[in-house]
Amino acid sequence: MPKYLIERDIPGAGKLSEQELRSISQKSCGVLNHLGPQIQWVESYVTDDKVYCVYIAPSEEMIRKHAEEGGFPADRISEIKTVIDPTTAE
């Protein structure tokens, strides 16, 4: 199943409170439950003005559907082709 990196432009994302992040996460999980088991949220990284999310999904279209139903931006969606880390150098 393909893995995707979603870049979400959210001004002030790094200043969101714990409660705001919890609420966003709950909304996302609710949409995921509605869409079914084919789409999975792996993790997200919050920076000052962006949120980067890693999802597993059968298609970019399903990622866009999740964003639309949840009211989340999905400004850039890129399929992750491979992952490297320090052990790749060995």
Sequence and secondary structure as in RCSB ss.txt:
>XXXX:A:sequence
MPKYLIERDIPGAGKLSEQELRSISQKSCGVLNHLGPQIQWVESYVTDDKVYCVYIAPSEEMIRKHAEEGGFPAD
RISEIKTVIDPTTAE
>XXXX:A:secstr
  EEEEEEE TTGGG  HHHHHHHHHHHHHHHHHH TT EEEEEEE SSEEEEEEE S HHHHHHHHHHHT    
EEEEE     GGGG 
